Amino acid sequence: METFSDLATAAYCPRKLYYRRRDDDRGPPEEVERIRALATRYEELLDSATDLSAEPIATTPTQYRSNLGSAKARLDCWEALVDPLKTDVLLEGKDCRGIAHKLLEDPAVPVVVSAGEPPERGVWEPQSVRATAAAKALAWERAEPIERAFVEYPAYGRIREIRLTTRRKATYRRALRTVQSLDGPPPRLHDDSRCGPCEYREQCGVKTQSLRSRLPL
């Protein structure tokens, strides 16, 4: 059965997934775990008594607390996000399985935590695919529709709610087909913005010219 992380990687670049599978290199680095750990400490990080200088945040302390404060004022499920009943929950659906970093209840909503930088609006396509996969797996387990999910970017104090639109579901299905059919190195993504920061760019042999980010969904 395919995994959420493989689907997200395929949405970013199928060739990157090929290299990760070949090298059996799909575990998150230690720094990623440090950043994800921020997602269960939001109230502590909002407290002005907490020294943020040693935390793995990617903004100034003032901006960070401003971002978190905006999320707290905007979201009606803030308390559940800050102190979820369940974390790192394995979900197994019809087509894929993986970890929801948080699982909210009443109503049931999966949460994906990303160590990266958020776009100005929405979420990046790989996180959209991963969150959609988590929602569909949860819907399969519960035998009930799950039509939304959250993606958190805790290094920036940003929390984004997404709806499982027709477009998101179609992107998820495309990533699923890509993973299921992967049996050799896919074509290179020449001069694509995704190639610049990729850890496999040297062995891939692609030439990069731009580091601009992908458009969010």
N, CA and C atoms as a LAMMPS dump frame, in Angstrom:
ITEM: TIMESTEP
0
ITEM: NUMBER OF ATOMS
651
ITEM: BOX BOUNDS ff ff ff
-5.0000000000000000e+02 5.0000000000000000e+02
-5.0000000000000000e+02 5.0000000000000000e+02
-5.0000000000000000e+02 5.0000000000000000e+02
ITEM: ATOMS id mol type element x y z
1 1 1 N 0.846 -1.192 0
2 1 2 C 0 0 0
3 1 3 C 0.881 1.241 0
4 2 1 N 0.495 2.247 -0.756
5 2 2 C 1.299 3.466 -0.867
6 2 3 C 1.226 4.279 0.434
7 3 1 N 2.248 5.092 0.659
8 3 2 C 2.304 5.895 1.878
9 3 3 C 2.023 7.365 1.573
10 4 1 N 1.575 8.078 2.585
11 4 2 C 1.322 9.511 2.429
12 4 3 C 2.588 10.237 1.976
13 5 1 N 3.721 9.892 2.579
14 5 2 C 4.965 10.598 2.26
15 5 3 C 5.386 10.343 0.818
16 6 1 N 5.184 9.118 0.313
17 6 2 C 5.521 8.828 -1.081
18 6 3 C 4.62 9.618 -2.032
19 7 1 N 3.354 9.74 -1.686
20 7 2 C 2.44 10.524 -2.518
21 7 3 C 2.858 11.992 -2.555
22 8 1 N 3.233 12.525 -1.396
23 8 2 C 3.665 13.919 -1.344
24 8 3 C 4.941 14.126 -2.158
25 9 1 N 5.878 13.182 -2.055
26 9 2 C 7.121 13.298 -2.818
27 9 3 C 6.849 13.195 -4.312
28 10 1 N 5.959 12.309 -4.703
29 10 2 C 5.608 12.174 -6.118
30 10 3 C 4.97 13.447 -6.653
31 11 1 N 4.18 14.116 -5.811
32 11 2 C 3.574 15.379 -6.229
33 11 3 C 4.636 16.45 -6.428
34 12 1 N 5.703 16.38 -5.64
35 12 2 C 6.811 17.332 -5.773
36 12 3 C 7.654 17.004 -6.992
37 13 1 N 8.074 15.724 -7.1
38 13 2 C 8.881 15.285 -8.238
39 13 3 C 8.943 13.765 -8.234
40 14 1 N 8.385 13.083 -9.244
41 14 2 C 8.442 11.618 -9.284
42 14 3 C 9.865 11.073 -9.289
43 15 1 N 10.786 11.802 -9.913
44 15 2 C 12.174 11.32 -9.958
45 15 3 C 12.803 11.322 -8.563
46 16 1 N 12.442 12.325 -7.756
47 16 2 C 12.932 12.37 -6.38
48 16 3 C 12.441 11.148 -5.609
49 17 1 N 11.198 10.766 -5.817
50 17 2 C 10.68 9.572 -5.158
51 17 3 C 11.452 8.343 -5.601
52 18 1 N 11.779 8.263 -6.871
53 18 2 C 12.563 7.119 -7.369
54 18 3 C 13.888 7.014 -6.617
55 19 1 N 14.6 8.142 -6.462
56 19 2 C 15.883 8.126 -5.756
57 19 3 C 15.698 7.752 -4.289
58 20 1 N 14.665 8.268 -3.666
59 20 2 C 14.431 7.945 -2.258
60 20 3 C 14.138 6.465 -2.071
61 21 1 N 13.363 5.909 -2.953
62 21 2 C 13.074 4.478 -2.864
63 21 3 C 14.332 3.658 -3.132
64 22 1 N 15.102 4.076 -4.114
65 22 2 C 16.313 3.335 -4.451
66 22 3 C 17.302 3.322 -3.29
67 23 1 N 17.421 4.485 -2.632
68 23 2 C 18.383 4.61 -1.536
69 23 3 C 17.783 4.29 -0.185
70 24 1 N 16.486 3.931 -0.166
71 24 2 C 15.778 3.663 1.089
72 24 3 C 15.979 4.821 2.059
73 25 1 N 15.75 6.022 1.545
74 25 2 C 16.031 7.248 2.302
75 25 3 C 14.747 8.053 2.438
76 26 1 N 13.846 7.6 3.317
77 26 2 C 12.556 8.275 3.422
78 26 3 C 12.211 8.717 4.842
79 27 1 N 13.185 8.63 5.759
80 27 2 C 12.939 9.097 7.117
81 27 3 C 13.238 10.582 7.253
82 28 1 N 12.509 11.305 8.106
83 28 2 C 12.741 12.743 8.258
84 28 3 C 14.035 13.031 9.014
85 29 1 N 14.785 14.065 8.618
86 29 2 C 15.988 14.469 9.365
87 29 3 C 15.628 14.92 10.784
88 30 1 N 16.611 14.947 11.646
89 30 2 C 16.384 15.336 13.042
90 30 3 C 15.82 16.749 13.138
91 31 1 N 16.305 17.658 12.286
92 31 2 C 15.831 19.044 12.346
93 31 3 C 14.343 19.134 12.035
94 32 1 N 13.858 18.269 11.145
95 32 2 C 12.428 18.248 10.826
96 32 3 C 11.621 17.874 12.061
97 33 1 N 12.091 16.908 12.817
98 33 2 C 11.392 16.51 14.038
99 33 3 C 11.372 17.638 15.065
100 34 1 N 12.458 18.398 15.162
101 34 2 C 12.506 19.533 16.098
102 34 3 C 11.463 20.584 15.721
103 35 1 N 11.336 20.834 14.435
104 35 2 C 10.361 21.829 13.981
105 35 3 C 8.943 21.32 14.202
106 36 1 N 8.687 20.067 13.873
107 36 2 C 7.344 19.516 14.066
108 36 3 C 6.936 19.528 15.538
109 37 1 N 7.906 19.394 16.429
110 37 2 C 7.601 19.402 17.859
111 37 3 C 7.03 20.74 18.313
112 38 1 N 7.304 21.803 17.574
113 38 2 C 6.752 23.112 17.912
114 38 3 C 5.222 23.108 17.857
115 39 1 N 4.664 22.235 17.034
116 39 2 C 3.229 22.24 16.781
117 39 3 C 2.395 21.819 17.978
118 40 1 N 3.014 21.296 19.024
119 40 2 C 2.277 20.963 20.246
120 40 3 C 2.649 21.906 21.388
121 41 1 N 3.33 23.018 21.054
122 41 2 C 3.79 23.944 22.095
123 41 3 C 3.355 25.387 21.825
124 42 1 N 2.321 25.554 21.041
125 42 2 C 1.947 26.896 20.61
126 42 3 C 1.645 27.848 21.768
127 43 1 N 0.909 27.401 22.77
128 43 2 C 0.583 28.288 23.89
129 43 3 C 1.857 28.696 24.639
130 44 1 N 2.748 27.762 24.834
131 44 2 C 4.029 28.073 25.477
132 44 3 C 4.817 29.074 24.643
133 45 1 N 4.809 28.901 23.318
134 45 2 C 5.572 29.788 22.44
135 45 3 C 4.941 31.171 22.345
136 46 1 N 3.649 31.246 22.563
137 46 2 C 2.969 32.551 22.574
138 46 3 C 3.287 33.354 23.829
139 47 1 N 3.644 32.673 24.889
140 47 2 C 3.931 33.33 26.164
141 47 3 C 5.203 34.176 26.037
142 48 1 N 5.088 35.442 26.351
143 48 2 C 6.235 36.348 26.224
144 48 3 C 7.39 35.966 27.133
145 49 1 N 7.121 35.137 28.137
146 49 2 C 8.181 34.689 29.036
147 49 3 C 9.072 33.613 28.4
148 50 1 N 8.6 33.034 27.288
149 50 2 C 9.373 31.996 26.614
150 50 3 C 10.416 32.623 25.702
151 51 1 N 11.644 32.213 25.852
152 51 2 C 12.74 32.705 25.009
153 51 3 C 12.721 31.937 23.694
154 52 1 N 12.427 32.638 22.598
155 52 2 C 12.33 31.982 21.3
156 52 3 C 13.66 31.916 20.56
157 53 1 N 14.698 32.502 21.134
158 53 2 C 15.978 32.572 20.418
159 53 3 C 16.594 31.2 20.174
160 54 1 N 16.288 30.237 21.028
161 54 2 C 16.856 28.896 20.867
162 54 3 C 15.912 27.941 20.144
163 55 1 N 14.744 28.424 19.748
164 55 2 C 13.77 27.573 19.081
165 55 3 C 13.999 27.58 17.567
166 56 1 N 13.643 26.493 16.875
167 56 2 C 13.854 26.415 15.423
168 56 3 C 12.773 27.141 14.627
169 57 1 N 12.589 28.429 14.938
170 57 2 C 11.61 29.218 14.2
171 57 3 C 12.331 29.968 13.075
172 58 1 N 11.574 30.342 12.054
173 58 2 C 12.177 30.933 10.857
174 58 3 C 11.815 32.401 10.672
175 59 1 N 11.236 33.024 11.696
176 59 2 C 10.888 34.443 11.646
177 59 3 C 11.418 35.108 12.907
178 60 1 N 11.211 36.401 13
179 60 2 C 11.546 37.075 14.251
180 60 3 C 10.546 36.651 15.316
181 61 1 N 10.908 36.711 16.583
182 61 2 C 9.951 36.364 17.646
183 61 3 C 8.66 37.182 17.567
184 62 1 N 8.779 38.469 17.257
185 62 2 C 7.588 39.321 17.162
186 62 3 C 6.655 38.838 16.063
187 63 1 N 7.222 38.555 14.889
188 63 2 C 6.405 38.076 13.772
189 63 3 C 5.819 36.713 14.071
190 64 1 N 6.597 35.88 14.722
191 64 2 C 6.135 34.526 15.037
192 64 3 C 4.913 34.575 15.945
193 65 1 N 5.002 35.378 17
194 65 2 C 3.868 35.471 17.932
195 65 3 C 2.672 36.151 17.271
196 66 1 N 2.938 37.055 16.352
197 66 2 C 1.851 37.687 15.616
198 66 3 C 1.124 36.662 14.749
199 67 1 N 1.885 35.805 14.075
200 67 2 C 1.278 34.757 13.245
201 67 3 C 0.445 33.8 14.084
202 68 1 N 0.991 33.358 15.197
203 68 2 C 0.255 32.447 16.07
204 68 3 C -0.974 33.118 16.668
205 69 1 N -0.816 34.382 17.058
206 69 2 C -1.944 35.112 17.625
207 69 3 C -3.077 35.251 16.631
208 70 1 N -2.751 35.476 15.361
209 70 2 C -3.778 35.574 14.319
210 70 3 C -4.498 34.242 14.145
211 71 1 N -3.725 33.153 14.18
212 71 2 C -4.342 31.827 14.046
213 71 3 C -5.265 31.537 15.225
214 72 1 N -4.832 31.908 16.414
215 72 2 C -5.637 31.657 17.608
216 72 3 C -6.953 32.423 17.546
217 73 1 N -6.908 33.643 17.042
218 73 2 C -8.118 34.45 16.953
219 73 3 C -9.046 33.966 15.842
220 74 1 N -8.48 33.36 14.823
221 74 2 C -9.256 32.985 13.637
222 74 3 C -9.894 31.612 13.735
223 75 1 N -9.221 30.664 14.382
224 75 2 C -9.64 29.266 14.333
225 75 3 C -10.517 28.892 15.526
226 76 1 N -11.666 28.302 15.252
227 76 2 C -12.567 27.906 16.34
228 76 3 C -12.139 26.596 16.988
229 77 1 N -11.147 25.918 16.383
230 77 2 C -10.671 24.653 16.952
231 77 3 C -9.251 24.812 17.499
232 78 1 N -8.898 26.029 17.884
233 78 2 C -7.545 26.302 18.36
234 78 3 C -7.132 25.39 19.509
235 79 1 N -7.979 25.23 20.479
236 79 2 C -7.622 24.418 21.654
237 79 3 C -7.347 22.974 21.261
238 80 1 N -8.124 22.441 20.329
239 80 2 C -7.898 21.067 19.877
240 80 3 C -6.597 20.949 19.096
241 81 1 N -6.253 21.979 18.327
242 81 2 C -5.002 21.965 17.574
243 81 3 C -3.795 22.065 18.502
244 82 1 N -3.926 22.882 19.534
245 82 2 C -2.819 23.081 20.472
246 82 3 C -2.607 21.854 21.351
247 83 1 N -3.696 21.243 21.773
248 83 2 C -3.597 20.098 22.683
249 83 3 C -4.446 18.95 22.145
250 84 1 N -4.042 18.344 21.039
251 84 2 C -4.855 17.291 20.427
252 84 3 C -4.896 16.04 21.296
253 85 1 N -6.015 15.349 21.229
254 85 2 C -6.152 14.103 21.989
255 85 3 C -5.249 13.015 21.426
256 86 1 N -5.016 13.058 20.108
257 86 2 C -4.208 12.031 19.462
258 86 3 C -3.154 12.679 18.572
259 87 1 N -1.939 12.156 18.633
260 87 2 C -0.86 12.624 17.764
261 87 3 C -0.183 11.419 17.106
262 88 1 N 0.415 11.672 15.956
263 88 2 C 1.127 10.625 15.211
264 88 3 C 0.278 9.364 15.075
265 89 1 N -0.896 9.555 14.483
266 89 2 C -1.871 8.468 14.346
267 89 3 C -1.708 7.792 12.988
268 90 1 N -1.572 6.477 12.993
269 90 2 C -1.498 5.73 11.743
270 90 3 C -2.9 5.563 11.168
271 91 1 N -3.066 6.02 9.939
272 91 2 C -4.335 5.878 9.233
273 91 3 C -4.133 4.941 8.05
274 92 1 N -5.068 4.038 7.848
275 92 2 C -4.983 3.097 6.738
276 92 3 C -6.259 3.168 5.925
277 93 1 N -6.117 3.631 4.689
278 93 2 C -7.263 3.755 3.808
279 93 3 C -7.328 2.644 2.786
280 94 1 N -8.134 2.856 1.768
281 94 2 C -8.281 1.856 0.718
282 94 3 C -7.046 1.792 -0.163
283 95 1 N -6.427 2.947 -0.427
284 95 2 C -5.303 3.005 -1.367
285 95 3 C -3.977 3.414 -0.746
286 96 1 N -4.014 3.984 0.45
287 96 2 C -2.766 4.478 1.03
288 96 3 C -2.843 4.486 2.55
289 97 1 N -1.688 4.6 3.152
290 97 2 C -1.597 4.617 4.611
291 97 3 C -0.508 5.596 5.012
292 98 1 N -0.578 6.063 6.26
293 98 2 C 0.452 6.979 6.728
294 98 3 C 0.07 7.605 8.061
295 99 1 N 0.88 8.577 8.45
296 99 2 C 0.725 9.204 9.757
297 99 3 C 0.042 10.564 9.64
298 100 1 N -1.01 10.754 10.428
299 100 2 C -1.558 12.097 10.654
300 100 3 C -0.874 12.623 11.909
301 101 1 N -0.198 13.748 11.81
302 101 2 C 0.571 14.25 12.947
303 101 3 C -0.324 14.633 14.114
304 102 1 N -1.551 15.036 13.811
305 102 2 C -2.567 15.263 14.836
306 102 3 C -3.892 14.755 14.289
307 103 1 N -4.768 14.365 15.194
308 103 2 C -6.11 13.957 14.789
309 103 3 C -7.11 14.619 15.716
310 104 1 N -7.902 15.504 15.145
311 104 2 C -8.934 16.184 15.916
312 104 3 C -10.205 15.327 15.897
313 105 1 N -11.038 15.503 16.891
314 105 2 C -12.293 14.764 16.978
315 105 3 C -13.463 15.732 17.159
316 106 1 N -14.639 15.245 16.776
317 106 2 C -15.903 15.995 16.959
318 106 3 C -15.88 17.396 16.329
319 107 1 N -15.757 17.496 15.023
320 107 2 C -15.669 16.425 14.03
321 107 3 C -14.233 15.956 13.81
322 108 1 N -14.102 14.789 13.186
323 108 2 C -12.782 14.217 12.921
324 108 3 C -12.109 14.978 11.774
325 109 1 N -10.897 15.449 12.034
326 109 2 C -10.126 16.199 11.034
327 109 3 C -8.65 15.831 11.19
328 110 1 N -7.977 15.411 10.107
329 110 2 C -6.544 15.12 10.193
330 110 3 C -5.713 16.382 10.049
331 111 1 N -4.536 16.359 10.643
332 111 2 C -3.613 17.495 10.581
333 111 3 C -2.254 16.997 10.102
334 112 1 N -1.704 17.691 9.124
335 112 2 C -0.357 17.418 8.617
336 112 3 C 0.535 18.575 9.035
337 113 1 N 1.706 18.258 9.57
338 113 2 C 2.64 19.279 10.035
339 113 3 C 3.853 19.297 9.107
340 114 1 N 4.121 20.442 8.5
341 114 2 C 5.228 20.585 7.562
342 114 3 C 6.351 21.396 8.19
343 115 1 N 7.593 20.977 7.951
344 115 2 C 8.744 21.7 8.493
345 115 3 C 9.155 22.865 7.608
346 116 1 N 8.527 23.011 6.454
347 116 2 C 8.956 24.018 5.496
348 116 3 C 8.278 25.366 5.655
349 117 1 N 8.482 26.19 4.628
350 117 2 C 7.92 27.54 4.594
351 117 3 C 6.577 27.521 3.877
352 118 1 N 5.569 28.21 4.394
353 118 2 C 4.27 28.223 3.721
354 118 3 C 4.259 29.209 2.559
355 119 1 N 3.37 29 1.601
356 119 2 C 3.165 30.024 0.57
357 119 3 C 2.406 31.207 1.16
358 120 1 N 2.27 32.248 0.374
359 120 2 C 1.527 33.417 0.849
360 120 3 C 0.076 33.06 1.17
361 121 1 N -0.489 32.194 0.347
362 121 2 C -1.866 31.744 0.562
363 121 3 C -1.937 30.245 0.293
364 122 1 N -2.867 29.574 0.95
365 122 2 C -3.06 28.165 0.704
366 122 3 C -1.902 27.318 1.202
367 123 1 N -1.71 26.174 0.555
368 123 2 C -0.636 25.252 0.918
369 123 3 C 0.042 24.787 -0.36
370 124 1 N 1.265 24.292 -0.219
371 124 2 C 1.967 23.747 -1.375
372 124 3 C 1.316 22.433 -1.822
373 125 1 N 1.497 22.109 -3.092
374 125 2 C 0.871 20.913 -3.652
375 125 3 C 1.239 19.625 -2.908
376 126 1 N 2.528 19.392 -2.554
377 126 2 C 2.831 18.149 -1.818
378 126 3 C 2.083 18.029 -0.503
379 127 1 N 1.978 19.151 0.248
380 127 2 C 1.222 19.09 1.501
381 127 3 C -0.281 18.929 1.256
382 128 1 N -0.767 19.511 0.152
383 128 2 C -2.166 19.326 -0.202
384 128 3 C -2.463 17.857 -0.482
385 129 1 N -1.556 17.209 -1.223
386 129 2 C -1.734 15.791 -1.537
387 129 3 C -1.673 14.951 -0.266
388 130 1 N -0.721 15.262 0.59
389 130 2 C -0.587 14.489 1.831
390 130 3 C -1.816 14.661 2.724
391 131 1 N -2.295 15.886 2.865
392 131 2 C -3.469 16.128 3.7
393 131 3 C -4.71 15.468 3.108
394 132 1 N -4.831 15.505 1.789
395 132 2 C -5.96 14.849 1.124
396 132 3 C -5.903 13.344 1.335
397 133 1 N -4.7 12.774 1.227
398 133 2 C -4.53 11.341 1.466
399 133 3 C -4.935 10.976 2.89
400 134 1 N -4.537 11.803 3.858
401 134 2 C -4.881 11.547 5.254
402 134 3 C -6.398 11.62 5.454
403 135 1 N -7.029 12.619 4.838
404 135 2 C -8.479 12.766 4.983
405 135 3 C -9.223 11.591 4.354
406 136 1 N -8.754 11.152 3.192
407 136 2 C -9.422 10.029 2.526
408 136 3 C -9.215 8.726 3.302
409 137 1 N -8.027 8.545 3.867
410 137 2 C -7.79 7.349 4.678
411 137 3 C -8.657 7.365 5.935
412 138 1 N -8.763 8.525 6.561
413 138 2 C -9.601 8.651 7.751
414 138 3 C -11.069 8.399 7.405
415 139 1 N -11.498 8.913 6.258
416 139 2 C -12.878 8.684 5.824
417 139 3 C -13.139 7.203 5.597
418 140 1 N -12.147 6.494 5.064
419 140 2 C -12.285 5.053 4.836
420 140 3 C -12.399 4.305 6.163
421 141 1 N -11.559 4.689 7.137
422 141 2 C -11.593 4.037 8.448
423 141 3 C -12.908 4.3 9.172
424 142 1 N -13.38 5.523 9.104
425 142 2 C -14.57 5.902 9.87
426 142 3 C -15.869 5.638 9.109
427 143 1 N -15.738 5.35 7.801
428 143 2 C -16.921 5.165 6.952
429 143 3 C -17.824 6.398 7.011
430 144 1 N -17.186 7.564 6.925
431 144 2 C -17.917 8.826 6.918
432 144 3 C -17.115 9.839 6.111
433 145 1 N -17.775 10.811 5.512
434 145 2 C -17.045 11.789 4.701
435 145 3 C -16.179 12.709 5.567
436 146 1 N -14.976 12.956 5.113
437 146 2 C -14.072 13.926 5.739
438 146 3 C -13.727 14.937 4.657
439 147 1 N -14.176 16.145 4.805
440 147 2 C -14.064 17.113 3.718
441 147 3 C -13.107 18.262 4.01
442 148 1 N -12.34 18.172 5.089
443 148 2 C -11.356 19.215 5.347
444 148 3 C -10.181 18.633 6.122
445 149 1 N -9.104 19.386 6.136
446 149 2 C -7.899 19.004 6.866
447 149 3 C -7.149 20.288 7.2
448 150 1 N -6.14 20.154 8.056
449 150 2 C -5.281 21.293 8.38
450 150 3 C -3.846 20.957 7.994
451 151 1 N -3.138 21.984 7.542
452 151 2 C -1.695 21.887 7.314
453 151 3 C -1.04 22.969 8.16
454 152 1 N -0.114 22.568 9.008
455 152 2 C 0.578 23.517 9.882
456 152 3 C 2.026 23.693 9.421
457 153 1 N 2.495 24.935 9.516
458 153 2 C 3.89 25.265 9.233
459 153 3 C 4.468 25.878 10.514
460 154 1 N 4.815 25.049 11.494
461 154 2 C 5.133 25.567 12.832
462 154 3 C 6.392 26.407 12.916
463 155 1 N 7.323 26.289 11.982
464 155 2 C 8.512 27.149 12.014
465 155 3 C 8.14 28.595 11.746
466 156 1 N 6.96 28.808 11.145
467 156 2 C 6.489 30.15 10.813
468 156 3 C 5.235 30.539 11.598
469 157 1 N 4.708 29.614 12.396
470 157 2 C 3.506 29.908 13.164
471 157 3 C 2.262 30.043 12.309
472 158 1 N 2.25 29.376 11.165
473 158 2 C 1.12 29.453 10.248
474 158 3 C 0.318 28.154 10.267
475 159 1 N -1.009 28.282 10.261
476 159 2 C -1.911 27.137 10.239
477 159 3 C -2.937 27.393 9.141
478 160 1 N -3.044 26.452 8.208
479 160 2 C -3.945 26.62 7.072
480 160 3 C -4.988 25.51 7.048
481 161 1 N -6.232 25.897 6.929
482 161 2 C -7.311 24.927 6.744
483 161 3 C -7.542 24.746 5.25
484 162 1 N -7.705 23.51 4.811
485 162 2 C -8.001 23.264 3.407
486 162 3 C -9.28 22.451 3.288
487 163 1 N -9.965 22.651 2.185
488 163 2 C -11.153 21.866 1.863
489 163 3 C -10.795 20.879 0.758
490 164 1 N -11.387 19.703 0.819
491 164 2 C -11.112 18.69 -0.189
492 164 3 C -11.944 18.972 -1.438
493 165 1 N -11.469 19.927 -2.213
494 165 2 C -12.147 20.319 -3.435
495 165 3 C -11.939 19.275 -4.528
496 166 1 N -12.699 19.412 -5.597
497 166 2 C -12.541 18.509 -6.741
498 166 3 C -11.118 18.585 -7.28
499 167 1 N -10.559 19.77 -7.303
500 167 2 C -9.191 19.932 -7.801
501 167 3 C -8.177 19.209 -6.91
502 168 1 N -8.324 19.338 -5.618
503 168 2 C -7.396 18.659 -4.707
504 168 3 C -7.491 17.139 -4.859
505 169 1 N -8.701 16.632 -4.956
506 169 2 C -8.879 15.189 -5.099
507 169 3 C -8.28 14.692 -6.405
508 170 1 N -8.412 15.481 -7.478
509 170 2 C -7.835 15.091 -8.759
510 170 3 C -6.31 15.08 -8.682
511 171 1 N -5.723 16.044 -7.987
512 171 2 C -4.268 16.086 -7.816
513 171 3 C -3.792 14.898 -7.001
514 172 1 N -4.54 14.543 -5.973
515 172 2 C -4.231 13.352 -5.17
516 172 3 C -4.263 12.094 -6.028
517 173 1 N -5.293 11.94 -6.826
518 173 2 C -5.409 10.737 -7.665
519 173 3 C -4.269 10.662 -8.677
520 174 1 N -3.852 11.804 -9.195
521 174 2 C -2.731 11.822 -10.14
522 174 3 C -1.445 11.37 -9.456
523 175 1 N -1.223 11.854 -8.232
524 175 2 C -0.036 11.43 -7.485
525 175 3 C -0.098 9.937 -7.167
526 176 1 N -1.277 9.445 -6.831
527 176 2 C -1.436 8.023 -6.532
528 176 3 C -1.105 7.175 -7.757
529 177 1 N -1.591 7.586 -8.921
530 177 2 C -1.289 6.838 -10.152
531 177 3 C 0.208 6.855 -10.442
532 178 1 N 0.845 7.992 -10.187
533 178 2 C 2.282 8.1 -10.426
534 178 3 C 3.057 7.127 -9.553
535 179 1 N 2.715 7.077 -8.263
536 179 2 C 3.414 6.188 -7.335
537 179 3 C 3.173 4.73 -7.714
538 180 1 N 1.952 4.389 -8.051
539 180 2 C 1.616 3.003 -8.374
540 180 3 C 2.301 2.513 -9.637
541 181 1 N 2.608 3.429 -10.547
542 181 2 C 3.204 3.033 -11.827
543 181 3 C 4.716 3.202 -11.863
544 182 1 N 5.316 3.662 -10.763
545 182 2 C 6.748 3.947 -10.749
546 182 3 C 7.559 2.653 -10.711
547 183 1 N 8.274 2.359 -11.805
548 183 2 C 9.116 1.159 -11.835
549 183 3 C 10.493 1.448 -12.426
550 184 1 N 10.825 2.701 -12.614
551 184 2 C 12.119 3.109 -13.126
552 184 3 C 12.242 4.61 -12.998
553 185 1 N 13.406 5.182 -13.32
554 185 2 C 13.58 6.631 -13.17
555 185 3 C 12.712 7.421 -14.147
556 186 1 N 11.821 8.264 -13.66
557 186 2 C 11.012 9.099 -14.539
558 186 3 C 11.879 10.16 -15.225
559 187 1 N 11.345 10.85 -16.225
560 187 2 C 12.107 11.915 -16.894
561 187 3 C 12.488 13.027 -15.918
562 188 1 N 13.618 13.687 -16.205
563 188 2 C 14.042 14.818 -15.388
564 188 3 C 13.116 16.003 -15.591
565 189 1 N 12.992 16.824 -14.557
566 189 2 C 12.231 18.071 -14.643
567 189 3 C 13.221 19.201 -14.935
568 190 1 N 13.563 19.421 -16.181
569 190 2 C 14.609 20.366 -16.547
570 190 3 C 14.26 21.79 -16.137
571 191 1 N 15.237 22.456 -15.513
572 191 2 C 15.122 23.876 -15.154
573 191 3 C 13.866 24.181 -14.348
574 192 1 N 13.448 23.261 -13.54
575 192 2 C 12.252 23.474 -12.739
576 192 3 C 12.635 24.048 -11.386
577 193 1 N 11.763 24.865 -10.829
578 193 2 C 12.054 25.485 -9.527
579 193 3 C 12.218 24.466 -8.417
580 194 1 N 11.687 23.271 -8.604
581 194 2 C 11.808 22.23 -7.591
582 194 3 C 13.209 21.641 -7.522
583 195 1 N 13.965 21.772 -8.593
584 195 2 C 15.254 21.071 -8.667
585 195 3 C 16.337 21.74 -7.823
586 196 1 N 16.296 23.07 -7.716
587 196 2 C 17.353 23.792 -7.008
588 196 3 C 17.61 23.293 -5.604
589 197 1 N 16.583 23.178 -4.752
590 197 2 C 16.812 22.744 -3.375
591 197 3 C 16.836 21.226 -3.182
592 198 1 N 16.684 20.443 -4.259
593 198 2 C 16.588 18.992 -4.114
594 198 3 C 17.947 18.386 -3.781
595 199 1 N 17.964 17.494 -2.795
596 199 2 C 19.209 16.855 -2.374
597 199 3 C 19.758 15.872 -3.396
598 200 1 N 18.957 15.528 -4.419
599 200 2 C 19.412 14.582 -5.438
600 200 3 C 19.797 15.276 -6.749
601 201 1 N 19.883 16.579 -6.766
602 201 2 C 20.094 17.285 -8.031
603 201 3 C 21.426 16.933 -8.694
604 202 1 N 22.463 16.641 -7.906
605 202 2 C 23.757 16.319 -8.498
606 202 3 C 23.706 14.985 -9.234
607 203 1 N 23.182 13.958 -8.596
608 203 2 C 23.121 12.658 -9.262
609 203 3 C 22.041 12.609 -10.325
610 204 1 N 21.032 13.487 -10.192
611 204 2 C 19.995 13.549 -11.202
612 204 3 C 20.553 14.163 -12.488
613 205 1 N 21.483 15.128 -12.329
614 205 2 C 22.123 15.731 -13.483
615 205 3 C 21.346 16.864 -14.115
616 206 1 N 20.294 17.329 -13.452
617 206 2 C 19.511 18.418 -14.019
618 206 3 C 20.217 19.746 -13.796
619 207 1 N 20.101 20.647 -14.749
620 207 2 C 20.662 21.986 -14.623
621 207 3 C 19.563 22.928 -14.16
622 208 1 N 19.858 23.692 -13.131
623 208 2 C 18.835 24.57 -12.564
624 208 3 C 19.171 26.024 -12.819
625 209 1 N 18.126 26.827 -13
626 209 2 C 18.29 28.257 -13.212
627 209 3 C 17.448 29.091 -12.265
628 210 1 N 16.449 28.475 -11.678
629 210 2 C 15.509 29.23 -10.855
630 210 3 C 15.25 28.521 -9.546
631 211 1 N 15.13 29.312 -8.466
632 211 2 C 14.788 28.761 -7.151
633 211 3 C 13.399 29.218 -6.724
634 212 1 N 12.625 29.743 -7.654
635 212 2 C 11.287 30.223 -7.299
636 212 3 C 10.413 29.067 -6.861
637 213 1 N 9.522 29.342 -5.927
638 213 2 C 8.661 28.304 -5.356
639 213 3 C 7.537 27.94 -6.3
640 214 1 N 7 26.763 -6.071
641 214 2 C 5.854 26.331 -6.841
642 214 3 C 4.612 27.088 -6.421
643 215 1 N 3.637 27.137 -7.358
644 215 2 C 2.378 27.789 -7.015
645 215 3 C 1.605 26.932 -6.029
646 216 1 N 0.992 27.543 -5.03
647 216 2 C 0.214 26.777 -4.053
648 216 3 C -1.135 26.403 -4.614
649 217 1 N -1.734 25.43 -3.953
650 217 2 C -3.122 25.078 -4.251
651 217 3 C -4.046 25.819 -3.301
